[in-house]
Each structure stands twice: as C-alpha cells, then as structure tokens.
Amino acid sequence: MMKKWFMRQYWRLQQSQTFISMGFWCTTLTLLIWPYVSWRFQGEATPLGIPMTYWGLATIAFGVLAIVLMVGYIYDQFLSLWKEQRTVDTERNPFGTYAMIPANIVQVGMLNRLLRDNSPEDKQVQDTCNWIDQWLAWNAEQEVWARGQKFWDDEFENPVPDLFFLPEGAVDDARRRGKDLD
C-alpha cells in the first residue's frame, strides 16, 4: 500500500515537473535579462495602473515562455528524427511484434497450461489456449528457440526436457537444428 502511495506521489512530481521547469526557466532568464533591458522600462507611466517595471518583467517572462514553447514545437514537428526511428525499430523487431524469446515461450507455455486447467468448461478460454498452443509451436520452430535450447543444453547439467506445452518432438527437433548452428 505504501509503495503504491509513493509511486503516485512520484508520478505527480513528474507530471508537475513541466510546469515547475517552465516557471524556473521564465524566472531565471527574466532575472538574468532584466539588468540589460531595465532602462527601457524606466519612468512613471503606469498603463492600466501597473508600473512599467512589472510590464517589463512580464514581457520578458512571456517572451522566454514563447521561445521555449516555439523551440519545443519546432523540435517536435521537424527535428524529432528519433521518433520515427523508434517506430521503425519496434515494427521491424520481431520480438516486439509477433515472436517470443525462449524464456517468454517457457513462461507463456506454463501460464497457458494453468489457464487451460483452471477453466476446462469455458469454450472461449479453451479456444484461446488452443490458439496460444499454435503460437508456441510456431515459435518453437524458429531459430531463436533452437539457439536458446542449445545454450540451455550446453550450460545446464541436464538437457532441456520434453516441455509439456510444446508439440511432441519439438524439443528434439530444436536440438537437432541447434547442432547445425555455428
């Protein structure tokens, strides 16, 4: 419960960080610029009953705010090359779209079995589990599974057993394919 509370407070700090940073930007730059332009705002004039000093400080602050927002807008619209690159990286990464790494295959396979066993009467759950079985079987045919299984066979005392969530013979087939890899 405390962890959730602290996480919420941390999130609130992050959300307010933009406004706080903008306030610091405006305040700092306004006070740094003011000595250089204060001579333009000297005098006894008080438009709308507000002394010229305040008009000058407000003008600088809004100018800084406008420049920061303009730079952010220009960067977002024209210079944000990384966004498209991240999209391309994700779309072309098979493990971000349709394939699974070997450790995830094992986890999903075990969870799929638990779900199937806990809801034997639910047709929709059984259909979903059958579909996941097909997906797991497809993943077990891929090179990444053969490489992962080869690593496990080489590094651990016992070889990978026949995994109950994979089709019969999938582990032996991957073992044969793994021997042909580098």
Secondary structure, DSSP 8 states (H G I E B T S, - for coil): -HHHHHHHHHHHHHHHHHHHHHHHHHHHHHHHHHHHHGGGG-SS--GGG--HHHHHHHHHHHHHHHHHHHHHHHIIIII-HHHHHHHHHHHH-HHHHT---HHHHHHHHHHHHHHHHH-TT-HHHHHHHHHHHHHHHHHHTSHHHHHHHHHHHHHSSS-----TTS-TTHHHHHHHHHHT--
